[in-house]
Amino acid sequence: MTAVTDTLLNALEHADMLEIDGLHAFDFSLDEDDHLHIECMDGRALKRWTFSMAQIEAATFDPTLQSWLITGESGEHRLVCLDAIGGDNEEDEHVDA
């Protein structure tokens, strides 16, 4: 999980997925203008959020809920930065010589 001393920008650079307001978002990116764009589906509705670098830098970490509070044009949002767990399907084939 995110350490208290991290910045949201650092947490975003190492995240594979975000949770925003309880919704899981696999599609998020920082563009060339340093804006964070987040998209996710809520049922059949596509939801989009955009945050400026100033809003990202002003975000605060809530250690109790292990999440970031960020304020955008539509109000305050709670972000959780998540790391993906990967694996491979190949079994370790050990061949004795």
Rosetta silent file (secondary structure, phi, psi, omega in degrees, C-alpha in Angstrom):
SEQUENCE: MTAVTDTLLNALEHADMLEIDGLHAFDFSLDEDDHLHIECMDGRALKRWTFSMAQIEAATFDPTLQSWLITGESGEHRLVCLDAIGGDNEEDEHVDA
SCORE:     score description
SCORE:     0.000 S_00000001
   1 L     0.000  172.150 -175.481    0.000    0.000    0.000 S_00000001
   2 L   -74.693  134.210  176.426    1.016    3.624   -0.275 S_00000001
   3 L   -80.666  152.040 -177.085    3.397    5.023    2.335 S_00000001
   4 L   -61.872  -32.432 -175.720    2.454    8.254    4.073 S_00000001
   5 L   -81.288   -8.685  178.427    5.588   10.027    2.828 S_00000001
   6 L   -71.362  160.869  171.035    4.833    9.307   -0.839 S_00000001
   7 L  -100.276  160.098  177.084    3.215   11.807   -3.129 S_00000001
   8 H   -61.351  -38.758  179.721    0.146   10.964   -5.151 S_00000001
   9 H   -59.371  -44.904  178.010    2.183   11.453   -8.318 S_00000001
  10 H   -63.638  -42.726  178.787    4.703    8.837   -7.158 S_00000001
  11 H   -62.496  -38.801  179.321    1.903    6.460   -6.155 S_00000001
  12 H   -66.559  -37.474 -178.805    0.273    6.889   -9.601 S_00000001
  13 H   -65.970  -23.964 -178.190    3.541    6.130  -11.396 S_00000001
  14 H  -105.670    0.590 -177.742    3.763    2.767   -9.605 S_00000001
  15 L   -88.396  143.810  174.952    0.064    1.834   -9.729 S_00000001
  16 L   -99.007  -21.451 -178.133   -1.383   -0.704  -12.132 S_00000001
  17 E  -152.982  153.264  176.482   -4.976    0.098  -11.286 S_00000001
  18 E  -120.202  152.758  166.544   -6.939    2.779   -9.436 S_00000001
  19 E  -116.974  124.134  178.398  -10.055    2.739   -7.397 S_00000001
  20 E  -122.644  120.766 -179.249  -11.926    6.034   -7.560 S_00000001
  21 L    51.272   38.035  177.764  -14.973    6.524   -5.365 S_00000001
  22 L    85.524   -1.509  179.751  -15.295    2.749   -5.038 S_00000001
  23 E  -104.514  136.329  178.992  -15.070    2.059   -8.799 S_00000001
  24 E   -83.700  128.833 -177.561  -12.137    0.129  -10.285 S_00000001
  25 E  -123.542  112.078  176.603  -10.402    1.967  -13.124 S_00000001
  26 L   -86.625  -21.296 -175.480   -7.887    0.156  -15.303 S_00000001
  27 E  -103.029   99.349  175.477   -7.692    3.054  -17.771 S_00000001
  28 E  -146.502  148.856 -178.072   -5.783    6.005  -16.348 S_00000001
  29 E  -159.935  157.289  170.119   -2.905    8.083  -17.672 S_00000001
  30 E  -102.171  126.642 -179.281   -0.949   11.296  -17.337 S_00000001
  31 L   -89.492 -178.505 -177.368   -0.906   13.240  -20.595 S_00000001
  32 L   -66.606  -17.619  176.932    1.775   15.556  -21.982 S_00000001
  33 L   -94.248   12.660 -179.608    0.086   18.499  -20.231 S_00000001
  34 L    59.482   42.582  172.720    0.425   16.726  -16.855 S_00000001
  35 L  -108.984  136.159  175.816   -3.284   16.048  -16.474 S_00000001
  36 E   -88.348  125.331  177.900   -4.458   12.796  -14.916 S_00000001
  37 E  -114.589  130.073  179.080   -7.241   11.155  -16.929 S_00000001
  38 E  -127.949  134.673  175.844   -9.287    8.334  -15.424 S_00000001
  39 E  -133.480  141.203  172.720  -12.016    6.321  -17.161 S_00000001
  40 E  -157.037  162.980  178.156  -14.115    3.429  -15.923 S_00000001
  41 E   -97.853  133.932  173.797  -17.458    1.786  -16.516 S_00000001
  42 E  -118.936   91.679 -171.001  -20.202    2.017  -13.907 S_00000001
  43 L    69.704 -118.747  177.651  -22.715   -0.458  -15.240 S_00000001
  44 L   -98.990   -2.361 -176.317  -23.350    0.819  -18.763 S_00000001
  45 E   -95.113  128.225  174.057  -22.215    4.369  -18.034 S_00000001
  46 E   -83.830  124.621  178.719  -18.703    5.503  -18.917 S_00000001
  47 E  -110.126  141.022 -178.362  -17.368    7.785  -16.212 S_00000001
  48 E  -133.812  141.740  174.947  -14.456   10.175  -16.752 S_00000001
  49 E  -134.104  146.420  174.384  -12.401   12.342  -14.444 S_00000001
  50 E  -134.305  133.303  179.491   -9.585   14.777  -15.192 S_00000001
  51 E  -128.530  138.682  178.716   -7.258   16.281  -12.605 S_00000001
  52 L   -81.584  167.760  177.996   -4.582   18.947  -13.107 S_00000001
  53 H   -61.955  -37.715  178.188   -1.044   18.712  -11.720 S_00000001
  54 H   -62.009  -39.658  178.414   -1.964   21.319   -9.092 S_00000001
  55 H   -69.010  -37.630  177.774   -4.873   19.138   -7.948 S_00000001
  56 H   -64.415  -45.117 -179.126   -2.612   16.047   -7.870 S_00000001
  57 H   -67.335  -27.724 -179.396    0.004   17.909   -5.805 S_00000001
  58 H   -85.349   -7.352 -179.065   -2.677   19.175   -3.386 S_00000001
  59 L   -62.523  145.623 -179.959   -4.057   15.665   -2.766 S_00000001
  60 E  -118.493  145.068 -179.550   -3.760   14.402    0.799 S_00000001
  61 E   -90.855  132.726  176.978   -3.165   10.868    2.025 S_00000001
  62 E  -104.394  101.167 -175.769   -5.593    9.381    4.544 S_00000001
  63 L   -65.498  -27.085  179.279   -3.593    6.759    6.497 S_00000001
  64 L   -66.186  -44.774 -178.572   -6.720    5.379    8.182 S_00000001
  65 L   -98.693    0.639  179.723   -8.396    4.469    4.875 S_00000001
  66 L    50.648   51.308 -178.063   -5.107    4.038    2.946 S_00000001
  67 E  -148.915  166.900  179.301   -6.363    6.325    0.187 S_00000001
  68 E  -106.003  139.063  172.194   -5.833    9.756   -1.341 S_00000001
  69 E  -102.606  124.354 -179.319   -8.337   12.601   -1.228 S_00000001
  70 E  -131.831  138.319 -179.461   -8.238   14.727   -4.356 S_00000001
  71 E  -107.046  125.584  179.071  -10.499   17.614   -5.262 S_00000001
  72 E  -119.668 -166.731 -179.045  -11.475   18.101   -8.885 S_00000001
  73 L   -61.815  -30.587 -176.926  -14.024   20.111  -10.823 S_00000001
  74 L   -98.654   13.573  177.855  -16.833   17.809   -9.642 S_00000001
  75 E   112.989 -161.362 -176.598  -15.854   17.818   -5.959 S_00000001
  76 E   -88.793  139.478 -179.306  -13.812   15.579   -3.687 S_00000001
  77 E  -131.945  151.069  178.071  -12.861   12.054   -4.726 S_00000001
  78 E  -107.982  123.131  179.704  -11.150    9.176   -2.969 S_00000001
  79 E  -111.714  136.551  171.685   -8.374    7.396   -4.888 S_00000001
  80 E  -121.208  123.474  178.394   -6.763    4.089   -3.976 S_00000001
  81 E   -92.117  125.177 -175.355   -3.640    3.153   -5.958 S_00000001
  82 E  -118.836  147.721  174.258   -3.377   -0.604   -6.459 S_00000001
  83 L  -103.127  139.183  177.612   -0.626   -2.900   -7.691 S_00000001
  84 L   -80.765  149.039  174.476   -1.495   -5.854   -9.893 S_00000001
  85 L  -106.365  123.471 -178.201   -0.437   -9.319   -8.936 S_00000001
  86 L  -113.781  165.107  177.293    0.872  -11.269  -11.877 S_00000001
  87 L  -160.762  168.811  174.847    1.845  -14.805  -12.479 S_00000001
  88 L  -118.490  155.709 -177.626    2.626  -17.103  -15.302 S_00000001
  89 L   -88.569   -2.736 -178.073    0.822  -20.237  -16.284 S_00000001
  90 L   -83.587  125.608  176.978    3.974  -22.132  -17.049 S_00000001
  91 L   -76.319  151.459  178.506    4.851  -24.744  -14.510 S_00000001
  92 L   -73.799   99.026 -179.282    8.434  -25.005  -13.435 S_00000001
  93 L   -88.828  112.475 -179.355    9.522  -27.953  -15.505 S_00000001
  94 L  -105.451  118.061 -178.699   12.656  -29.404  -14.029 S_00000001
  95 L  -106.268  121.972  177.151   14.325  -31.955  -16.254 S_00000001
  96 L   -80.250  133.294  179.972   16.920  -34.218  -14.686 S_00000001
  97 L   -87.512    0.000    0.000   19.896  -34.866  -16.913 S_00000001
